[in-house]
Amino acid sequence: MRSVLGQATERDQRELRRFAEVSRPSWIPETMPYDTVATLSQLRGTPRDWAHVRFVPSPNGEPWAMIVTPKGAIRREDGTSPYDQVILIPGGGAPGTGARAILDLFFHPESAGVPHDAPQWRGFSTSQLDVAERPSGQPEEPSTGYGERSDVLAQIEAMLTEWREAA
């Protein structure tokens, strides 16, 4: 988690590199940064198994949330699913950050090193993606875009608070 918060030690970086070299899921291109590989490897399935992916930005370089809804998952009235997978990705969104690498991967997979005919990506489309936006003048509080504040965001905030306190 230290790498997601931008606090990885040299030892953390070595372990992330070793993990990426040995355990990289086949759907993640070899060009992805090591911390990003470790982050994405937490997700179940591959892009072809997902119905929707939502990115929730955070201010000031804080970790972003990536919410993945699997295909066939039931949905609540507010649009969320009890099967949503939520991970935190290195924030910022600027070039060179984990969030930017992941956005580039999902919005431009071939440019990020995914072969055109990669079976794990078959059927995946950018129409399944969205990035939550913060309207100007509004508090910089992420929204899932599914209506009212959801349980998913409460979980994200709790994880961030826990990790900050542990750091």
Beta strands, then each sheet from edge to edge (+ up, - down):
strand 1: 50-56
strand 2: 64-70
strand 3: 85-89
strand 4: 129-131
sheet 1: 3+ 2- 1+ 4+
end
